[in-house]
Amino acid sequence: MRLSVYLYIVCLGMAGKASSQCVEKSNLYGKWQGYKKELRTGEDGSSLTLSGKPYVFTDVLWFKKDKNGEWDMNGDVFTVKYDIACDILVINKKEFYVEKIDGKNLVLIEYAFNKEKPSDIDFRLYFHKK
């Protein structure tokens, strides 16, 4: 009985690892235009902003092949270094979970604290290829 429970747990762990997809780095290269920002819970922020309107999100990320890039935050452009390991994107030491990436769309989870303790105040950031 113990052996079957142990094997079941091991198989579940292996299935979980197999289901996580690693991001192909070449899919990340290029400019990405931000168009939507929401809390991880799906709230658009209108209950939290002073104006009562949803979050405005127009950031632009530019990933170059040499692991350098730029992050344009409302007109303030910053030079960044980035790296990606499977589904974790690190931009200047800040970690993001790559929830989705294809030729046209990129969805990142920005952790408020850290990835080991997901929180309701984590942000989901939506980008489309520019």
Secondary structure as GFF3:
##gff-version 3
##sequence-region A 1 130
A	DSSP	alpha_helix	2	19	.	.	.	ID=ss1
A	DSSP	three_ten_helix	25	27	.	.	.	ID=ss2
A	DSSP	beta_strand	30	39	.	.	.	ID=ss3
A	DSSP	beta_strand	60	63	.	.	.	ID=ss4
A	DSSP	beta_strand	68	73	.	.	.	ID=ss5
A	DSSP	beta_strand	76	85	.	.	.	ID=ss6
A	DSSP	beta_strand	88	91	.	.	.	ID=ss7
A	DSSP	beta_strand	94	101	.	.	.	ID=ss8
A	DSSP	beta_strand	105	110	.	.	.	ID=ss9
A	DSSP	beta_strand	123	129	.	.	.	ID=ss10
###
